[in-house]
Amino acid sequence: MGVSWIVLLAYSCLLLQPCCKAFELVYESFEETRDLLLQGVYIANESGLWLTQPGHNLTTGRTLYQWPLPFKPSNASSLLASFNTSFSFQIVVPPDVQLGGTDDRTGDGLAFFIAPSPELLPESTGMFLGVAQGLWAPQSDRHLFAVEFDTYKNAQINDTSDNHIGIDINGMASLAAIDTSNSSNALNLQMNYNFTAWVSYDSSTEEIEVWAVNNSGTEVVRPSSPCVTLAYDLSTVFLQDMYVGLSASSGQSAEGHKVFSWQFSMEDVQVVQSSASPAPKQSTSKGGKPSSASRSRRKQIIIVLVAVVSVICGLLLVPCFVLMLKKWMSRAAKSAANKVLQLASDCSVPRYSYNKLRRATNGFAAKNKIGQGASGNVFKGVLPNGSVVAVKRLKDGLKREMKFSSEIRIITGIRHCNLLQLRGWCYDKGEAMLVYDYMPNGSLDRYRSKTKIILDSEKRLNILKGVAAALEYLHNGLGACVLHRDVKAGNVLLTDSFDAMLGDFGLARLISRDEVVTMTAAGTPSYMAPEVIYTGKATDKADVYSFGVLALEVACGRQVLDGSLPPQEMRLVDWIWLLNQSNKLMEALDPALFDNDNDADDSQGDAEIVIMRETKWRCVLHMGLLCCHPFPENRLNMRQVNQALQDFILLPLPALQPLYPSLCPFENSDPIVRQVSLSDGSSSISAEVELSREGKLTLYSGLPWALAMELRLAVPRNLSLYLLWDKGNSETTMT
């Protein structure tokens, strides 16, 4: 009976074997682009593929598998191979684009497509996602299939919004779509998140399914339910051979579109044909020679017998392999634990067992969970001696012994009154955990003006001073520079007396003074410096930028990115710059800062209190904006920040908001000539400025007086240039 079961299993496996995928395309990164056609692509390297670069409008970038794929048998027009694809990507909306506005619109988006030709259509350059020639109405001769991640609303084709995911067939009008424009939607395409999408077509059910997930700082798992579905027979759309690829365009906007990875697989089209064909009639032949059908049956029997023997041998070898694997894993676990113990042998904090921490947190009960971050979940616990602690249970990616021991070495070597101190650690039973003091007042993000609990002016200033002191110590007080890499309100914990404790070193890294760190999805997007978003590289100035955002958030008492506000107020940093340019900077402050309370200044008159607080918080706003300068070399360092906060130094601001430069502003463009008007406050003059594709700026104008000023040119979005003119200089060239 057992042998019969094995034979049946082997024969079933033999019959099912041809149904596996016959073609698979896998690019986990784009360091190698072999077999890919790159059309208009700006950068292709190990960090990803920039289809279009931020800061340029009317650009298109596409990548295709360079060979056509056989989706249909040559003699069967109604049959089609099933296929699956997945890809990770980011749509980068430059900081100066006002979401929802009429002048600075987002667009156009990114799409996965299958088309009959690899050629870019003549009139699609820079628009229509790079896959169509215009706002096509569906027509059967287009032979186009696309799944769009669209950030531009075309009213002519009834787009749901400027933020949607849709399925397009033979045209740009989506036959099925989901609106993702809600600012709280994790699939909002305009928030600079990282996404992973899956597209599947089952030819047996004629069902198209699309899944998408926001994987910014989280593990990528395909959702259980698709976000968009459509029943459609694609055999009526596809030709025999088709091309597959990814495409993006910027339209009239300046979006960047970056692809991190791409996989595509499909069935063997011949298997599809054979499974759909009727069984051939058996033939007989006269004479002593066996018929072709008989020879075929004999061959099948031999194949089945070979398969049965292989399966039996495999079943006998599996237990042996499992035993060996268990022994190897046990040895590896012991070796890993020994490495951690050895590396942490000089650690000054105690080691806890897994069972002890499990009991302290009531089995890591959900009601004890007090926080969740990129590196793990945090639980409240009570140790046997009655002390209350916070236990961080690290995620799998940080459990590897070298990473864990590295974190231990960094954290235990840091002692500062404004840094959260490590109380203990655990590396046991495949679990890695860190134990800290419990902070009853929670994190700073609980105390915005929209909450019931509001911090007064002095408490907020002391919190900022504490965080600044902690970062200065990390950057300058340890010999080597420690990057925190995730400075935000949620990582600032408050003691009983509301002193700041900077925590969460899950992303911290120890570097030499001038070293640049390459980051992969580390940090929180709203607090990340622009150079980190665009290039993935960070120095200590990235922490300075994050602190600047935090300081502005504390001063204004609102979220860094608030989708419920009007477009011009949505991004905190841009909104404050806008107020500064209109001489209304102080309107950005939280009104609660000026409420009467019992702080140290109340012994003076109310008017003096208001003036003193305005002076202090004006200094904070200036310092915060300078920390958020788009150019790292123009930002303050943490020593300067700390001094400015301690002495309330009013640092000068530029008159206009400096903007982050495009990655390559003059590529594929002719020299740009602009008429600009310059003013020193009392007099003005017009000048003509030419910008060449090599990045050289030439000014043509005679200046009748000495004029030294900061100049912002009306050039492609995201480019800021600064000039200093001297008297009598009729032509100034600057590279």
LUMRO-591163 format. One record per residue (C-alpha): residue number from 1; x, y, z. Coordinates in Angstrom, 3 decimals. Each point is the difference from the previous one (the first is absolute). Layout:
N
NUM  X  Y  Z
...
//
This chain:
735
1  0.000  0.000  0.000
2  2.857  2.333  0.919
3  1.811  -0.758  -3.266
4  -3.197  0.628  -1.996
5  -0.368  3.369  1.698
6  3.601  0.905  -0.832
7  -0.497  -1.072  -3.624
8  -3.159  2.116  -0.248
9  1.800  2.971  1.540
10  2.936  -0.345  -2.368
11  -2.235  -0.329  -3.053
12  -2.025  3.050  1.087
13  3.174  2.002  0.427
14  1.115  -1.105  -3.443
15  -3.251  1.141  -1.576
16  0.022  3.316  1.821
17  3.615  0.779  -0.667
18  -0.452  1.748  -3.397
19  -2.409  2.531  1.558
20  2.749  1.834  1.829
21  1.041  3.431  -1.177
22  2.071  -0.107  -3.155
23  1.497  3.479  0.173
24  1.179  2.074  2.939
25  1.622  3.421  0.098
26  1.565  1.073  3.328
27  1.765  3.281  0.746
28  0.481  0.414  3.758
29  2.039  3.106  -0.812
30  1.142  1.715  -3.184
31  3.754  -0.188  0.451
32  -0.178  -2.276  -3.055
33  -2.485  0.900  -2.758
34  0.774  -2.829  -2.390
35  -2.931  -0.876  -2.304
36  -1.744  3.295  0.792
37  -0.739  2.870  -2.356
38  0.455  3.346  1.787
39  -1.797  2.895  -1.668
40  0.626  3.447  1.502
41  1.023  -1.527  3.342
42  2.063  2.438  2.085
43  1.880  -2.299  2.412
44  0.280  -3.794  0.274
45  2.062  -1.411  2.878
46  -0.199  -2.266  3.021
47  -2.274  2.436  1.861
48  -2.652  0.023  -2.724
49  -1.105  1.231  -3.390
50  -0.971  3.674  -0.365
51  -2.472  -0.074  -2.887
52  -0.416  3.768  0.316
53  1.963  2.352  2.210
54  -1.596  2.483  2.406
55  -0.002  3.576  -1.210
56  -0.682  -0.561  -3.719
57  -3.293  0.238  -1.817
58  -0.970  -1.627  -3.297
59  2.386  -2.929  0.479
60  -0.613  -3.706  -0.573
61  1.971  -3.000  1.184
62  -0.693  -3.654  -0.828
63  1.592  -3.380  0.547
64  -1.080  -3.075  -2.005
65  1.117  -3.568  -0.397
66  1.739  0.300  -3.357
67  -1.476  -3.171  -1.556
68  -3.683  -0.598  -0.848
69  -1.749  -2.657  2.084
70  -2.382  -2.597  -1.522
71  -3.294  0.566  1.806
72  -2.151  -1.937  -2.530
73  0.497  -3.161  -2.074
74  0.435  0.719  -3.685
75  -3.103  -1.971  -1.017
76  -2.379  0.779  2.876
77  -1.255  3.548  0.282
78  -2.220  -0.660  3.040
79  2.744  -1.378  2.268
80  2.302  2.090  2.168
81  2.739  -0.726  2.529
82  -0.580  1.080  3.604
83  2.548  2.417  1.436
84  1.077  1.640  3.262
85  2.177  2.990  0.768
86  1.119  1.980  3.043
87  2.088  3.133  0.371
88  1.090  2.404  2.742
89  0.081  3.713  -0.724
90  -0.160  3.538  1.349
91  -1.673  3.081  -1.452
92  2.035  3.017  1.160
93  -1.982  3.228  0.195
94  2.514  2.885  0.348
95  -0.339  2.071  3.194
96  -1.111  3.144  -1.843
97  -3.022  -1.592  -1.700
98  -3.159  1.163  1.768
99  -2.276  -3.014  0.159
100  -3.461  0.683  -1.337
101  0.953  3.362  -1.506
102  -0.732  1.191  -3.507
103  3.456  1.223  -1.008
104  2.299  -2.651  1.459
105  -1.855  -3.183  -0.816
106  1.281  -3.478  0.495
107  0.312  -2.373  -2.898
108  -0.044  -2.098  -1.920
109  0.853  -3.288  1.734
110  1.350  -3.491  -0.614
111  -1.435  -3.064  -1.764
112  0.658  -3.666  -0.679
113  -0.905  -0.688  -3.630
114  -0.158  -2.693  -2.674
115  0.112  1.320  -3.579
116  0.539  -1.355  -3.538
117  3.103  2.130  -0.656
118  3.006  1.120  2.050
119  0.085  3.380  -1.716
120  -1.052  3.183  1.783
121  -3.026  1.443  -1.787
122  0.858  3.255  -1.867
123  -2.305  2.340  1.898
124  0.188  -1.597  3.453
125  3.320  1.533  1.068
126  -0.303  1.552  3.429
127  -3.685  -0.793  0.441
128  -2.664  -2.737  0.160
129  2.204  -2.179  2.261
130  2.180  -0.687  -3.051
131  -2.339  -2.746  -1.235
132  -2.566  1.835  -2.155
133  -0.018  2.604  -2.742
134  -2.740  2.109  1.525
135  -3.177  -0.287  2.025
136  -0.983  -3.068  -1.954
137  -3.545  -1.260  0.123
138  0.107  -3.813  0.138
139  0.370  -1.554  -3.472
140  0.608  -3.663  -0.733
141  2.959  0.652  -2.295
142  2.109  1.589  2.770
143  1.013  -3.374  1.533
144  0.992  1.746  3.246
145  -0.288  -1.191  3.587
146  1.194  2.167  2.908
147  -0.362  0.360  3.755
148  0.483  3.667  0.858
149  1.058  1.724  3.216
150  -1.275  3.385  -1.117
151  0.670  3.355  1.704
152  -1.716  2.246  -2.536
153  -3.739  0.411  -0.519
154  -1.157  -0.005  -3.620
155  -3.614  1.141  0.091
156  -0.394  -0.918  -3.684
157  0.287  -3.701  0.810
158  -1.858  0.224  3.336
159  2.971  -0.652  2.303
160  -1.221  -0.395  3.584
161  2.661  2.366  1.378
162  3.638  1.022  -0.356
163  0.891  -2.939  2.248
164  -1.296  -3.391  -1.142
165  0.867  -3.538  -1.117
166  -1.735  -1.293  -3.118
167  -0.113  -2.708  -2.661
168  0.184  1.282  -3.594
169  -0.798  -2.055  -3.112
170  0.494  1.368  -3.529
171  -0.089  3.580  1.298
172  0.717  2.381  2.868
173  -3.480  -0.151  1.559
174  0.089  -2.407  2.950
175  -2.589  -2.793  -0.157
176  0.462  -0.584  3.742
177  1.683  2.281  2.534
178  0.378  0.870  3.677
179  0.293  3.553  1.338
180  3.030  0.338  2.331
181  -0.095  3.784  0.458
182  -0.988  -0.012  3.683
183  3.025  1.305  1.918
184  -0.419  -2.724  2.644
185  -0.012  -2.740  -2.637
186  3.158  -2.112  0.204
187  -0.145  -0.266  -3.806
188  0.063  3.789  -0.533
189  2.356  0.349  -2.972
190  1.048  3.598  0.746
191  1.633  -0.472  3.414
192  3.421  -1.289  -1.193
193  -0.727  -3.455  1.433
194  1.566  -3.213  -1.265
195  -2.497  -2.434  -1.531
196  -0.051  -3.579  -1.221
197  -2.637  -1.044  -2.537
198  -1.080  -3.372  -1.384
199  -1.936  -0.573  -3.241
200  -1.429  -3.401  -0.917
201  -2.016  -1.344  -2.936
202  -1.554  -3.476  0.130
203  -0.923  -1.104  -3.519
204  -2.300  -2.745  1.308
205  -2.234  2.470  1.863
206  0.811  3.073  -2.140
207  0.528  1.935  3.244
208  2.429  2.938  0.352
209  1.015  0.774  3.591
210  2.173  2.807  1.394
211  1.436  0.175  3.516
212  2.020  2.850  1.499
213  1.592  0.621  3.381
214  1.851  2.887  1.625
215  3.327  -1.526  1.012
216  1.737  3.120  1.367
217  2.016  -1.448  2.868
218  -2.095  -3.201  0.268
219  0.199  -3.587  -1.158
220  -1.471  -0.571  -3.457
221  -2.941  -2.425  0.088
222  -2.632  -0.201  -2.725
223  -3.447  0.906  1.404
224  -2.604  -2.746  0.157
225  -2.433  1.931  -2.212
226  0.747  1.879  -3.243
227  -0.677  3.738  -0.123
228  -1.172  -0.050  -3.656
229  -1.564  -2.870  -1.975
230  -1.380  -0.320  -3.511
231  -1.475  -2.918  -1.934
232  1.265  0.269  -3.583
233  1.095  -2.442  -2.691
234  3.461  1.279  -0.917
235  0.260  -2.485  -2.867
236  -2.141  2.514  -1.932
237  2.622  2.684  0.698
238  3.365  -1.721  -0.340
239  1.785  -0.931  -3.196
240  2.059  -3.165  -0.156
241  3.189  1.797  1.130
242  -0.008  2.940  2.417
243  2.519  2.092  1.956
244  -0.115  0.562  3.784
245  1.401  2.959  1.902
246  -0.319  2.878  2.457
247  -0.512  3.602  -1.077
248  -0.309  3.432  1.630
249  -0.443  3.601  -1.101
250  0.028  3.345  1.795
251  -2.445  1.897  -2.214
252  -0.196  3.682  0.894
253  1.230  -0.699  3.523
254  3.415  -0.959  1.381
255  -0.499  -3.405  1.589
256  2.744  -2.571  0.264
257  -0.749  -3.706  -0.455
258  2.364  -2.598  1.431
259  -0.261  -3.800  -0.340
260  1.871  -2.129  2.550
261  -0.764  -3.519  -1.277
262  -2.069  -1.845  -2.621
263  -1.099  -3.613  -0.504
264  -2.083  -1.433  -2.845
265  -1.035  -3.600  -0.744
266  -2.362  -1.718  -2.434
267  -1.180  -3.465  -1.015
268  1.362  -2.016  -2.889
269  -2.345  0.865  -2.838
270  0.408  -3.497  -1.513
271  -1.262  -1.549  3.242
272  -3.002  2.301  -0.170
273  -0.670  -1.246  -3.527
274  0.418  -3.696  0.816
275  -2.190  0.167  3.103
276  -2.787  1.616  -2.038
277  0.260  -2.399  -2.975
278  -2.113  -3.210  -0.246
279  1.796  -3.305  0.595
280  1.221  -1.570  -3.274
281  -1.620  -3.194  -1.270
282  2.028  -3.162  0.635
283  1.311  -1.579  -3.174
284  0.738  -3.619  -0.778
285  2.354  -1.421  -2.609
286  0.086  -3.279  -1.844
287  2.955  -2.343  0.101
288  2.519  -0.781  2.710
289  1.345  3.500  0.611
290  -1.423  1.853  3.016
291  -2.058  3.086  -0.775
292  1.193  3.496  0.921
293  -2.675  0.123  2.718
294  1.321  -3.244  1.509
295  3.546  1.317  -0.008
296  -1.233  3.192  1.658
297  -1.760  -2.004  2.761
298  3.147  -2.038  0.617
299  2.021  3.198  0.290
300  -2.509  1.402  2.494
301  0.202  -3.167  2.120
302  3.790  0.264  0.129
303  -0.241  3.660  1.017
304  -2.522  -0.855  2.743
305  2.210  -2.788  1.369
306  3.006  2.308  0.087
307  -2.116  2.624  1.762
308  -1.255  -2.559  2.566
309  3.530  -1.119  0.819
310  1.071  3.633  0.343
311  -2.917  0.766  2.339
312  0.718  -3.053  2.183
313  3.658  0.981  0.286
314  -1.053  3.535  0.806
315  -2.386  -1.166  2.733
316  2.775  -2.040  1.556
317  2.440  2.893  -0.135
318  -2.390  2.636  1.389
319  0.126  -1.210  3.667
320  3.784  -0.113  -0.166
321  0.095  3.501  -1.429
322  -2.414  1.300  2.676
323  2.139  -1.481  2.785
324  3.141  1.523  -1.457
325  -1.736  3.368  -0.431
326  -1.214  -0.006  3.613
327  3.489  -0.778  1.263
328  1.494  2.711  -2.190
329  -2.591  2.572  1.128
330  0.579  -0.937  3.637
331  3.745  0.423  -0.412
332  -0.522  3.281  -1.872
333  -2.303  1.320  2.742
334  2.509  -0.930  2.696
335  2.812  1.535  -2.021
336  -1.997  3.202  -0.506
337  -0.835  0.218  3.695
338  3.649  -0.613  0.895
339  1.095  2.756  -2.383
340  -2.436  2.425  1.602
341  1.100  -1.022  3.492
342  3.638  0.366  -0.985
343  -0.499  3.397  -1.663
344  -2.189  1.223  2.861
345  2.157  -1.477  2.767
346  1.280  3.477  0.935
347  -3.537  1.446  -0.019
348  -0.715  1.919  3.208
349  -3.747  -0.751  0.071
350  -1.544  -3.313  1.092
351  -1.214  -2.751  -2.274
352  -3.588  -1.238  0.461
353  -1.423  -3.366  -0.968
354  -2.814  -0.283  -2.510
355  -2.339  -1.550  2.588
356  0.619  2.836  2.467
357  -0.936  2.671  -2.533
358  -2.930  -2.067  -1.217
359  -1.422  -0.133  3.534
360  0.701  3.710  0.523
361  -2.127  0.917  -3.043
362  -2.774  -2.574  0.621
363  1.102  -2.017  -2.993
364  0.442  3.103  -2.169
365  -3.737  0.626  0.301
366  -1.625  2.449  -2.400
367  -1.227  2.154  2.905
368  3.628  0.474  1.086
369  1.108  1.215  -3.429
370  0.908  3.685  0.266
371  1.802  0.668  -3.263
372  1.005  -1.236  -3.413
373  2.956  1.094  -2.118
374  2.102  -0.988  -2.981
375  2.231  -2.200  2.143
376  -2.615  -1.742  2.149
377  -2.934  0.153  2.416
378  0.208  1.432  3.535
379  -1.788  -1.502  3.019
380  -0.482  1.261  3.548
381  1.271  -2.434  2.609
382  0.477  -0.357  3.750
383  3.126  -1.806  1.248
384  -0.087  -2.175  3.154
385  1.549  2.851  2.040
386  -2.968  2.210  -0.932
387  1.809  2.321  -2.408
388  -1.965  0.957  -3.110
389  1.854  -0.402  -3.296
390  -0.560  0.257  -3.740
391  0.977  -3.140  -1.932
392  0.790  0.380  -3.695
393  -0.479  -3.275  -1.857
394  2.116  0.304  -3.126
395  -1.176  -1.130  -3.410
396  1.627  -2.923  -1.798
397  2.250  2.202  -2.119
398  1.792  1.279  3.112
399  0.366  -3.366  1.731
400  3.139  -1.036  -1.847
401  2.745  -0.198  2.547
402  2.390  2.482  -1.613
403  -2.681  2.669  -0.399
404  -1.311  -0.513  3.519
405  3.431  0.050  1.627
406  0.854  3.119  -2.028
407  -3.093  1.760  1.369
408  0.917  -1.106  3.527
409  3.526  1.370  -0.358
410  -1.261  3.356  -1.284
411  -2.755  0.444  2.584
412  1.973  -1.054  3.078
413  2.859  2.297  -0.978
414  -2.272  3.043  0.088
415  -0.716  1.823  3.272
416  -1.878  3.284  -0.054
417  -2.770  1.456  2.121
418  -2.220  0.533  -3.049
419  0.527  -3.409  -1.605
420  -2.154  -2.946  0.992
421  2.233  -2.396  1.934
422  0.080  -3.751  -0.542
423  -1.009  -1.969  3.121
424  0.639  -3.483  -1.352
425  -0.102  -2.334  -2.978
426  -1.056  -3.480  -1.046
427  1.177  -2.354  -2.728
428  -1.761  -3.279  0.672
429  -2.205  -2.535  -1.816
430  0.386  1.813  -3.299
431  -1.206  3.258  1.543
432  1.949  3.254  0.284
433  -1.295  2.616  2.446
434  1.129  3.263  1.577
435  -1.195  1.228  3.415
436  -0.367  3.717  0.795
437  -1.457  2.111  2.795
438  -3.724  0.562  -0.439
439  -1.004  3.603  -0.714
440  -3.496  0.651  1.443
441  -0.552  3.205  -1.997
442  0.448  -1.818  -3.284
443  1.379  1.581  -3.149
444  -0.045  3.614  -1.169
445  -2.415  -0.635  -2.874
446  -2.817  -0.388  2.559
447  0.183  3.690  0.905
448  -1.017  1.914  -3.107
449  -2.468  2.869  0.224
450  -2.870  -2.138  -1.292
451  0.361  -2.343  2.997
452  -1.478  0.588  3.446
453  3.427  0.277  1.663
454  1.990  3.059  -1.101
455  3.563  0.792  1.048
456  0.779  3.575  1.026
457  2.720  2.153  -1.515
458  2.771  -0.769  2.496
459  -0.554  -3.763  -0.124
460  0.202  0.036  -3.788
461  3.206  2.051  0.013
462  1.584  -2.325  2.565
463  -0.966  -3.011  -2.118
464  1.653  1.485  -3.093
465  3.110  0.881  2.010
466  0.175  -3.557  1.309
467  -0.289  -1.604  -3.437
468  2.563  2.438  -1.434
469  2.437  -0.806  2.811
470  -0.477  -3.731  -0.602
471  0.664  0.307  -3.737
472  3.058  2.195  0.567
473  1.358  -2.691  2.307
474  -0.666  -2.722  -2.584
475  1.679  1.981  -2.776
476  2.954  1.470  1.905
477  0.359  -1.538  3.441
478  1.044  -3.563  -0.806
479  3.045  0.397  -2.232
480  -1.758  -1.666  -2.908
481  -3.315  1.455  -1.159
482  -3.192  -1.912  0.799
483  -2.896  0.624  -2.390
484  -3.396  -0.456  1.586
485  -1.795  -0.049  -3.405
486  -3.556  0.091  1.377
487  -0.413  3.223  1.975
488  -3.729  0.680  0.324
489  -2.609  0.865  2.618
490  -0.915  -3.655  0.484
491  3.574  -0.786  1.089
492  0.212  2.811  2.577
493  -1.168  -1.448  3.327
494  -0.934  2.137  3.006
495  0.909  -0.612  3.644
496  -2.201  0.808  3.008
497  1.304  3.573  -0.097
498  -0.388  0.204  -3.814
499  3.720  -0.156  -0.704
500  0.780  -1.330  -3.476
501  1.550  -3.441  -0.489
502  0.964  -0.802  -3.595
503  -0.541  -3.693  -0.644
504  -0.281  -2.709  -2.666
505  3.547  -0.738  -1.084
506  -1.264  -2.755  -2.298
507  1.275  2.018  -2.973
508  3.123  1.477  1.609
509  3.340  -0.471  -1.718
510  3.564  0.764  1.096
511  2.039  1.749  -2.719
512  3.207  1.979  -0.386
513  -0.227  3.782  -0.048
514  -0.346  0.589  -3.766
515  -1.491  -3.342  -1.013
516  -3.192  -0.253  -2.043
517  -2.492  -2.741  0.882
518  -2.192  -1.626  -2.645
519  -3.503  -0.485  1.388
520  -2.693  -2.404  -1.159
521  -3.489  0.949  1.182
522  1.396  1.242  3.346
523  -1.759  2.841  1.755
524  -3.405  1.650  -0.258
525  -0.746  1.664  -3.386
526  -1.460  3.256  1.375
527  3.161  0.612  2.045
528  2.553  -1.188  -2.561
529  2.406  2.413  -1.661
530  -0.501  0.392  -3.774
531  3.444  -1.381  -0.849
532  -0.898  -3.197  1.879
533  -3.268  -0.352  -1.926
534  1.654  0.607  -3.375
535  3.388  -1.721  0.443
536  -0.342  -2.235  3.065
537  3.190  1.508  1.478
538  0.168  1.660  3.411
539  2.465  1.832  2.237
540  -0.470  1.654  3.382
541  -1.724  2.865  -1.874
542  -2.939  -2.369  -0.668
543  -0.579  -0.134  3.779
544  0.202  3.813  0.052
545  -2.757  0.187  -2.638
546  -2.216  -2.368  2.018
547  0.569  2.066  3.136
548  -0.959  3.156  -1.907
549  -3.297  -1.600  -1.019
550  -0.556  -1.091  3.618
551  0.688  3.540  1.284
552  -2.505  1.496  -2.457
553  -2.554  -2.652  0.950
554  0.370  0.826  3.713
555  -0.196  3.746  -0.675
556  -3.131  -0.275  -2.146
557  -1.754  -2.776  1.917
558  -1.069  -1.896  -3.131
559  0.978  -2.980  -2.118
560  2.837  0.206  -2.500
561  -2.301  -1.186  -2.782
562  -3.734  0.620  0.487
563  -2.267  -0.976  -2.898
564  -3.027  1.641  1.644
565  1.421  3.499  -0.564
566  -0.126  2.072  -3.220
567  2.691  -0.938  -2.551
568  2.236  2.995  0.764
569  0.010  -0.928  3.720
570  0.272  -3.763  -0.364
571  3.806  -0.231  0.342
572  1.177  1.712  3.182
573  3.458  1.131  -1.172
574  -1.268  1.450  -3.300
575  -2.871  1.770  1.757
576  2.342  1.718  2.494
577  2.264  1.139  -2.842
578  -3.067  1.416  -1.760
579  -0.938  1.967  3.127
580  3.572  1.259  0.364
581  0.027  1.265  -3.599
582  -3.219  1.907  0.777
583  1.447  1.465  3.242
584  -2.510  -2.054  2.012
585  2.419  -2.458  1.573
586  -1.370  0.312  3.540
587  -3.463  -1.088  -1.167
588  1.409  -3.517  -0.241
589  0.381  -0.293  3.792
590  -2.436  -2.032  2.070
591  -2.331  2.483  1.789
592  0.186  -2.228  3.084
593  3.585  1.205  0.524
594  -1.372  3.349  1.140
595  -2.673  -1.266  2.402
596  0.410  1.170  3.604
597  1.556  -2.676  2.175
598  2.246  -0.358  3.017
599  3.343  -0.223  -1.727
600  3.147  1.871  0.985
601  -0.855  3.184  -1.912
602  -3.335  0.709  1.750
603  1.576  2.263  2.622
604  0.277  2.667  -2.687
605  -2.813  1.883  -1.675
606  -2.112  -1.705  -2.631
607  1.329  2.254  -2.765
608  3.607  -0.758  0.904
609  -0.779  -3.715  0.095
610  -1.457  0.110  -3.500
611  2.950  1.995  -1.367
612  2.520  -2.330  1.629
613  -1.725  -3.102  -1.312
614  -0.339  1.463  -3.485
615  3.730  0.749  -0.007
616  0.891  -3.522  1.105
617  -2.302  -1.739  -2.447
618  1.046  2.241  -2.901
619  3.534  -1.265  0.679
620  -1.327  -3.578  -0.039
621  -1.799  0.521  -3.329
622  3.097  1.523  -1.616
623  2.186  -2.804  1.337
624  -2.484  -2.669  -1.154
625  -0.205  1.373  -3.544
626  3.795  0.197  -0.271
627  0.246  -3.610  1.182
628  -2.412  -0.892  -2.830
629  2.138  1.620  -2.693
630  -0.072  -2.334  -3.045
631  3.794  0.130  -0.394
632  1.755  -1.976  2.796
633  3.089  2.215  -0.082
634  -2.167  3.081  0.709
635  -1.668  -1.480  3.085
636  1.083  0.722  3.534
637  1.817  -2.688  1.947
638  -1.364  -1.223  3.316
639  2.543  2.016  2.005
640  -1.264  3.189  -1.658
641  -3.606  -1.108  0.515
642  0.610  -0.657  3.684
643  1.656  3.391  0.457
644  -2.837  1.767  -1.843
645  -2.567  -1.630  2.311
646  1.919  0.652  3.205
647  0.666  3.675  -0.768
648  -3.061  0.608  -2.244
649  2.104  1.337  -2.860
650  -2.049  1.406  -2.886
651  1.660  -1.431  -3.107
652  -0.594  1.793  -3.347
653  -2.266  -1.670  -2.553
654  0.149  0.277  -3.807
655  -2.831  2.066  -1.441
656  -1.250  -2.872  -2.157
657  -0.325  -3.694  0.645
658  3.009  -1.893  -1.386
659  -1.076  -3.047  -1.990
660  1.607  -3.365  -0.546
661  1.740  -0.213  -3.412
662  -1.095  -2.481  -2.631
663  2.333  -2.945  -0.408
664  1.166  1.113  -3.443
665  -1.808  3.205  -0.927
666  1.387  0.541  -3.503
667  0.038  -3.496  -1.428
668  -1.715  -0.223  -3.381
669  -0.905  3.686  -0.010
670  1.075  3.067  -1.940
671  1.417  3.090  1.741
672  -2.682  1.784  1.997
673  -0.341  3.785  -0.134
674  -1.971  1.835  2.658
675  -0.801  3.664  0.563
676  0.295  0.641  3.746
677  -0.657  3.057  2.127
678  2.436  0.710  2.833
679  -0.409  2.294  2.973
680  2.079  1.039  3.002
681  -2.999  1.441  1.827
682  0.258  3.550  -1.334
683  0.859  -0.403  -3.680
684  -0.629  -2.635  -2.633
685  1.475  -1.037  -3.335
686  -0.903  -2.496  -2.715
687  2.540  -2.532  -1.224
688  0.170  -2.811  -2.518
689  1.380  -3.307  1.260
690  0.961  -2.995  -2.129
691  0.463  -3.509  1.395
692  1.834  -2.470  -2.226
693  -0.512  -3.769  0.017
694  3.468  -0.390  1.577
695  -1.218  1.884  3.061
696  1.749  3.310  -0.793
697  -1.817  3.223  0.864
698  0.703  3.226  -1.919
699  -1.399  3.411  0.924
700  -0.279  2.764  -2.638
701  -0.529  3.395  1.590
702  1.909  3.116  1.055
703  -0.535  0.845  3.648
704  0.029  3.739  0.861
705  0.519  -0.601  3.716
706  1.564  -2.523  2.366
707  -2.566  -2.717  0.498
708  0.460  -3.094  2.167
709  -3.046  -2.184  0.481
710  -1.450  -3.460  -0.111
711  -1.627  -0.865  -3.340
712  -2.568  -2.656  -0.659
713  -0.480  -0.631  -3.731
714  -3.148  -0.970  -1.839
715  1.598  -3.183  -1.330
716  -1.136  -3.642  0.024
717  -1.616  -0.963  3.266
718  2.278  -0.972  2.924
719  3.044  2.008  -1.166
720  1.323  2.839  2.165
721  3.072  2.050  -1.035
722  1.687  2.730  2.012
723  2.146  2.864  -1.428
724  2.096  2.808  1.456
725  0.533  2.991  -2.323
726  2.638  2.705  0.316
727  -0.155  3.511  -1.423
728  1.050  0.359  -3.624
729  -0.318  -3.684  -0.834
730  -1.953  0.061  -3.259
731  0.199  -3.738  -0.654
732  0.281  -2.577  2.779
733  0.422  -3.701  -0.681
734  -0.471  -2.552  2.736
735  0.373  -3.789  -0.275
//
